[in-house]
Amino acid sequence: MKSVAYSANVPFIDVWGLFGGTWNSRAMYDSLHPNRTGYGLIAGYARAAVLNPSARSLS
């Protein structure tokens, strides 16, 4: 998905990479579900991606 997004020049939001590629107890309830902090991180990352489509994911 990442390569398709990049080739189409659209934002790619890598939530797994945003959380460090592992379960993050500060941002997640469990291994699949973000908590309030996690959703805040995702929202900030999505905002940056929308406002700057040429930005690239950390991973």
N, C-alpha and C positions, 0 to 999 in steps of 0.2 A: 504494500500500500504506500509506503514511504516513497519509493522510487516513482510510482505513478503520480503521486501528488507533486513531487518535485519537478517531474517532467512537464506537468500541466501548469506549473507555477501557482499552485494553490497551497494554503497552509496545511501542515500535517501536525497534529497535536499528539505527541507521544506521551501519554499519561504514565505508562510504565517507566519510561526514562525519566520523567519528571519526578517520580517517587524513588529514583535511584536504582531501578531495576530489581527491587526486592520489596518485601513487605515492610512498610514503614508505619510503626505503631503510632507515631504522632499524627499521621495523616489518614490512617485507615482503620476501620472497625475490624476487618478481617482481610484475608488475602485477595478479596475481590471487590470490596465496597469501601469507598472513601467516607470519611467522617466530615464534619463541618470544616475543619482545617483543610482537608484534602480537596473538598469542593472549592474552597477559596483559592487554593493553589491552581486548580484546573481553570477556574474563571480568569485568574490573572494571566495565565499562559494563553488562554483562548483570546483574551482581549489584545494581548501583544501580537498574536498571530493575525488577527483581523486588521489591526491598525498598521501592521507592517508585514504584508504578505511575502516579502522576500526573506523574512527571518527564517532561520532553520532550526529544527529541533536540536536538543543537546546531544541526542544519540545519533 
